[in-house]
Amino acid sequence: MSSITEQELLAQVQKALGGTADPEGAMSVKELSKALDITAEQVRDRLKELISQGSVEICRVPRTTMTGVVSRRYCYRLVRDESDQAVAETVPSILSGNPDFVNE
């Protein structure tokens, strides 16, 4: 696991969310794990916190398997509302495991 700054993490999250097939920016645990270079278990733990805060929502997104079959997979995306800026600042802190993050 590499050591990255919060700015680098934010850039990676924005790049990863911008590069998804889903127009809403939804990503699976596996996709988030790969994009953030952390384990799937760490992603799940942090997603639980974000979901409980209302910053992230669960959705089902069509994905094509190796055999060409399209199936709907559980994915996660940022909740879009008038407080998008606050969400954009909170998500990277939680995903990076920032110990200074305080749940308000």
Z-matrix of the N, CA and C atoms (Angstrom, degrees):
N
C 1 1.452
C 2 1.520 1 108.62
N 3 1.311 2 116.39 1 131.36
C 4 1.457 3 120.50 2 -176.78
C 5 1.525 4 110.53 3 -88.89
N 6 1.322 5 115.25 4 156.31
C 7 1.451 6 121.82 5 177.45
C 8 1.518 7 108.14 6 -97.45
N 9 1.352 8 116.72 7 120.82
C 10 1.456 9 120.52 8 -177.65
C 11 1.522 10 109.94 9 -129.32
N 12 1.315 11 115.41 10 156.11
C 13 1.461 12 120.34 11 177.76
C 14 1.519 13 109.67 12 -81.20
N 15 1.323 14 115.84 13 166.41
C 16 1.463 15 120.42 14 179.44
C 17 1.530 16 111.14 15 -64.00
N 18 1.345 17 116.79 16 -36.62
C 19 1.471 18 120.55 17 178.16
C 20 1.520 19 110.84 18 -63.81
N 21 1.340 20 116.99 19 -41.95
C 22 1.468 21 120.92 20 178.69
C 23 1.520 22 110.35 21 -65.27
N 24 1.333 23 116.25 22 -39.15
C 25 1.463 24 120.36 23 178.48
C 26 1.526 25 110.57 24 -63.63
N 27 1.322 26 116.25 25 -45.39
C 28 1.462 27 120.61 26 178.86
C 29 1.521 28 110.61 27 -59.26
N 30 1.318 29 116.58 28 -43.39
C 31 1.468 30 120.86 29 178.77
C 32 1.522 31 110.83 30 -62.87
N 33 1.338 32 117.35 31 -40.39
C 34 1.462 33 121.08 32 179.19
C 35 1.526 34 111.13 33 -65.82
N 36 1.340 35 116.36 34 -42.63
C 37 1.469 36 120.08 35 179.62
C 38 1.522 37 109.98 36 -63.12
N 39 1.335 38 117.18 37 -45.87
C 40 1.460 39 120.23 38 180.00
C 41 1.520 40 111.17 39 -63.36
N 42 1.321 41 117.44 40 -41.27
C 43 1.464 42 121.42 41 178.50
C 44 1.523 43 110.23 42 -64.41
N 45 1.337 44 115.97 43 -44.52
C 46 1.463 45 120.34 44 -178.93
C 47 1.523 46 111.00 45 -64.50
N 48 1.324 47 117.26 46 -44.13
C 49 1.466 48 119.93 47 -179.40
C 50 1.518 49 111.52 48 -68.80
N 51 1.307 50 117.67 49 -31.44
C 52 1.453 51 121.19 50 179.25
C 53 1.511 52 112.80 51 -75.01
N 54 1.322 53 117.35 52 -20.30
C 55 1.451 54 120.83 53 -175.48
C 56 1.513 55 114.94 54 -101.30
N 57 1.324 56 118.02 55 15.28
C 58 1.456 57 119.98 56 -178.98
C 59 1.517 58 110.87 57 -86.33
N 60 1.318 59 115.41 58 159.29
C 61 1.458 60 120.90 59 178.13
C 62 1.525 61 110.84 60 -73.41
N 63 1.306 62 116.66 61 -20.83
C 64 1.464 63 121.61 62 -179.44
C 65 1.526 64 109.68 63 -83.49
N 66 1.329 65 118.46 64 125.82
C 67 1.459 66 120.31 65 -178.53
C 68 1.532 67 113.30 66 -63.68
N 69 1.324 68 117.15 67 -22.14
C 70 1.461 69 120.76 68 178.83
C 71 1.525 70 112.04 69 -83.62
N 72 1.334 71 117.96 70 -6.42
C 73 1.457 72 120.90 71 178.63
C 74 1.509 73 114.26 72 84.13
N 75 1.332 74 118.68 73 19.84
C 76 1.460 75 121.72 74 -179.47
C 77 1.522 76 110.92 75 -72.80
N 78 1.335 77 115.33 76 142.09
C 79 1.457 78 121.00 77 178.99
C 80 1.525 79 109.68 78 -136.26
N 81 1.333 80 115.60 79 148.98
C 82 1.453 81 121.01 80 176.24
C 83 1.526 82 109.66 81 -80.98
N 84 1.328 83 115.83 82 169.15
C 85 1.467 84 120.16 83 176.76
C 86 1.524 85 109.65 84 -59.63
N 87 1.313 86 116.66 85 -41.98
C 88 1.467 87 120.97 86 -179.66
C 89 1.535 88 110.87 87 -62.21
N 90 1.327 89 117.12 88 -43.75
C 91 1.464 90 121.23 89 179.31
C 92 1.529 91 111.39 90 -64.90
N 93 1.344 92 116.83 91 -42.03
C 94 1.460 93 120.56 92 178.14
C 95 1.525 94 110.92 93 -65.81
N 96 1.312 95 116.49 94 -40.93
C 97 1.459 96 121.22 95 179.11
C 98 1.522 97 111.37 96 -59.82
N 99 1.308 98 115.70 97 -44.90
C 100 1.465 99 120.35 98 179.50
C 101 1.528 100 111.21 99 -67.63
N 102 1.328 101 117.28 100 -43.89
C 103 1.459 102 121.43 101 -177.76
C 104 1.526 103 112.49 102 -66.68
N 105 1.331 104 116.93 103 -34.01
C 106 1.461 105 121.12 104 -175.94
C 107 1.526 106 113.07 105 -98.31
N 108 1.315 107 117.18 106 -6.15
C 109 1.466 108 122.80 107 -180.00
C 110 1.530 109 111.84 108 57.64
N 111 1.341 110 114.89 109 44.27
C 112 1.456 111 121.26 110 172.98
C 113 1.515 112 107.63 111 -131.74
N 114 1.333 113 117.14 112 165.15
C 115 1.468 114 119.90 113 -176.38
C 116 1.530 115 110.78 114 -71.86
N 117 1.327 116 115.21 115 158.87
C 118 1.464 117 120.83 116 178.28
C 119 1.524 118 110.50 117 -61.97
N 120 1.321 119 117.10 118 -36.17
C 121 1.460 120 120.87 119 178.88
C 122 1.529 121 110.80 120 -62.92
N 123 1.334 122 117.06 121 -41.34
C 124 1.462 123 120.77 122 177.41
C 125 1.526 124 110.79 123 -64.39
N 126 1.328 125 116.63 124 -40.32
C 127 1.470 126 120.65 125 177.87
C 128 1.523 127 109.59 126 -61.37
N 129 1.336 128 117.34 127 -47.63
C 130 1.472 129 120.92 128 -179.10
C 131 1.525 130 111.36 129 -60.16
N 132 1.329 131 117.25 130 -44.44
C 133 1.465 132 120.66 131 179.86
C 134 1.523 133 111.00 132 -59.66
N 135 1.309 134 116.66 133 -43.36
C 136 1.464 135 120.41 134 -178.20
C 137 1.525 136 111.28 135 -74.36
N 138 1.331 137 117.05 136 -33.77
C 139 1.470 138 119.59 137 177.02
C 140 1.527 139 111.04 138 -64.92
N 141 1.330 140 117.62 139 -37.58
C 142 1.470 141 120.91 140 178.24
C 143 1.529 142 110.23 141 -56.65
N 144 1.321 143 115.85 142 -43.46
C 145 1.456 144 120.33 143 179.82
C 146 1.529 145 111.03 144 -65.95
N 147 1.332 146 116.52 145 -43.74
C 148 1.466 147 120.59 146 -179.90
C 149 1.528 148 111.76 147 -65.40
N 150 1.325 149 116.59 148 -38.14
C 151 1.468 150 120.59 149 178.78
C 152 1.522 151 109.87 150 -66.27
N 153 1.340 152 117.22 151 -43.42
C 154 1.471 153 120.26 152 -179.64
C 155 1.526 154 111.49 153 -64.67
N 156 1.330 155 117.88 154 -28.53
C 157 1.469 156 122.01 155 177.61
C 158 1.525 157 112.01 156 -81.03
N 159 1.325 158 116.77 157 -14.69
C 160 1.454 159 120.25 158 -177.90
C 161 1.523 160 113.52 159 85.75
N 162 1.329 161 117.90 160 13.06
C 163 1.462 162 121.40 161 -179.60
C 164 1.519 163 112.78 162 -84.93
N 165 1.334 164 116.28 163 -26.39
C 166 1.462 165 122.50 164 -177.71
C 167 1.520 166 108.40 165 -128.04
N 168 1.323 167 115.93 166 144.23
C 169 1.460 168 120.41 167 177.05
C 170 1.525 169 110.35 168 -124.28
N 171 1.328 170 114.79 169 155.74
C 172 1.459 171 121.75 170 178.75
C 173 1.522 172 107.90 171 -92.07
N 174 1.324 173 116.21 172 138.65
C 175 1.460 174 120.79 173 176.77
C 176 1.527 175 108.54 174 -144.05
N 177 1.300 176 116.61 175 166.96
C 178 1.463 177 121.16 176 176.93
C 179 1.520 178 107.83 177 -112.45
N 180 1.332 179 114.58 178 127.25
C 181 1.458 180 121.63 179 -173.90
C 182 1.519 181 109.32 180 -124.83
N 183 1.339 182 117.70 181 135.32
C 184 1.470 183 119.00 182 177.32
C 185 1.525 184 111.40 183 -67.14
N 186 1.318 185 116.06 184 130.89
C 187 1.460 186 122.56 185 175.87
C 188 1.526 187 107.88 186 -131.70
N 189 1.316 188 116.44 187 146.52
C 190 1.461 189 121.71 188 179.26
C 191 1.524 190 108.97 189 -97.53
N 192 1.328 191 116.15 190 127.37
C 193 1.458 192 121.10 191 179.55
C 194 1.523 193 110.46 192 -79.07
N 195 1.345 194 116.47 193 176.62
C 196 1.465 195 121.57 194 179.09
C 197 1.523 196 111.68 195 -59.75
N 198 1.325 197 116.79 196 -30.34
C 199 1.462 198 120.72 197 -177.94
C 200 1.521 199 112.92 198 -87.85
N 201 1.330 200 117.19 199 2.07
C 202 1.454 201 120.62 200 177.36
C 203 1.514 202 114.57 201 90.76
N 204 1.315 203 117.77 202 3.28
C 205 1.461 204 121.83 203 179.59
C 206 1.529 205 108.85 204 -83.42
N 207 1.323 206 115.81 205 132.91
C 208 1.463 207 120.66 206 177.81
C 209 1.524 208 108.33 207 -92.64
N 210 1.323 209 115.54 208 126.13
C 211 1.466 210 120.30 209 177.16
C 212 1.524 211 108.22 210 -134.95
N 213 1.313 212 115.27 211 156.01
C 214 1.465 213 120.39 212 -179.37
C 215 1.520 214 108.72 213 -91.22
N 216 1.335 215 116.23 214 121.40
C 217 1.465 216 123.34 215 -176.96
C 218 1.523 217 110.19 216 -109.34
N 219 1.328 218 114.98 217 148.91
C 220 1.457 219 119.10 218 174.03
C 221 1.521 220 109.04 219 -71.03
N 222 1.317 221 115.13 220 129.55
C 223 1.464 222 122.26 221 178.23
C 224 1.521 223 108.21 222 -136.23
N 225 1.300 224 115.22 223 173.35
C 226 1.460 225 121.97 224 -176.80
C 227 1.511 226 109.02 225 -130.82
N 228 1.339 227 115.77 226 140.69
C 229 1.462 228 120.23 227 178.55
C 230 1.517 229 109.01 228 -143.67
N 231 1.331 230 115.04 229 158.80
C 232 1.459 231 120.66 230 177.60
C 233 1.512 232 109.60 231 -68.30
N 234 1.316 233 116.50 232 141.80
C 235 1.458 234 122.01 233 175.15
C 236 1.520 235 107.25 234 -74.41
N 237 1.308 236 116.58 235 129.34
C 238 1.470 237 121.11 236 -178.54
C 239 1.525 238 109.93 237 -98.96
N 240 1.321 239 115.47 238 118.95
C 241 1.455 240 120.84 239 174.32
C 242 1.526 241 109.13 240 -157.67
N 243 1.322 242 116.47 241 -165.89
C 244 1.460 243 119.90 242 -175.64
C 245 1.530 244 112.72 243 -69.77
N 246 1.309 245 118.53 244 -14.62
C 247 1.467 246 120.16 245 -179.94
C 248 1.527 247 111.47 246 -101.74
N 249 1.331 248 117.50 247 32.97
C 250 1.460 249 121.91 248 -179.47
C 251 1.525 250 112.55 249 -55.78
N 252 1.316 251 118.19 250 -36.40
C 253 1.461 252 120.51 251 -179.06
C 254 1.522 253 110.55 252 -64.44
N 255 1.341 254 117.02 253 -42.51
C 256 1.459 255 120.38 254 179.72
C 257 1.521 256 110.33 255 -64.45
N 258 1.319 257 117.14 256 -40.31
C 259 1.468 258 121.23 257 178.15
C 260 1.513 259 109.73 258 -64.48
N 261 1.315 260 117.61 259 -43.22
C 262 1.463 261 121.39 260 -178.79
C 263 1.528 262 111.15 261 -62.63
N 264 1.326 263 117.69 262 -29.18
C 265 1.457 264 120.80 263 178.37
C 266 1.518 265 111.98 264 -83.02
N 267 1.335 266 118.09 265 -31.15
C 268 1.454 267 122.62 266 -176.31
C 269 1.524 268 112.55 267 -78.92
N 270 1.316 269 118.26 268 -43.76
C 271 1.463 270 122.49 269 -174.11
C 272 1.525 271 112.65 270 -56.50
N 273 1.327 272 120.68 271 -50.21
C 274 1.468 273 118.92 272 -179.81
C 275 1.526 274 113.20 273 -60.34
N 276 1.341 275 117.92 274 -34.95
C 277 1.455 276 120.57 275 179.57
C 278 1.517 277 111.13 276 -63.72
N 279 1.305 278 116.81 277 -42.13
C 280 1.460 279 120.31 278 -179.53
C 281 1.515 280 110.45 279 -72.24
N 282 1.322 281 117.57 280 -45.17
C 283 1.463 282 120.22 281 -178.62
C 284 1.519 283 111.88 282 -63.35
N 285 1.320 284 117.70 283 -31.83
C 286 1.464 285 120.18 284 -179.40
C 287 1.519 286 111.33 285 -80.21
N 288 1.339 287 117.04 286 -8.64
C 289 1.454 288 119.97 287 -178.81
C 290 1.516 289 112.07 288 74.04
N 291 1.322 290 117.33 289 27.59
C 292 1.456 291 123.61 290 -177.57
C 293 1.533 292 109.90 291 -59.17
N 294 1.355 293 117.97 292 116.08
C 295 1.459 294 120.05 293 -179.29
C 296 1.526 295 112.94 294 -68.53
N 297 1.330 296 117.84 295 -16.80
C 298 1.460 297 121.14 296 179.35
C 299 1.524 298 112.12 297 -80.42
N 300 1.355 299 116.52 298 -9.20
C 301 1.451 300 119.36 299 -178.42
C 302 1.522 301 109.84 300 -67.93
N 303 1.316 302 116.29 301 129.92
C 304 1.448 303 121.41 302 178.59
C 305 1.511 304 107.94 303 -116.40
N 306 1.320 305 116.19 304 125.33
C 307 1.464 306 121.73 305 178.72
C 308 1.519 307 108.73 306 -73.18
N 309 1.305 308 116.23 307 113.19
C 310 1.465 309 120.70 308 -176.37
C 311 1.507 310 111.05 309 -90.66
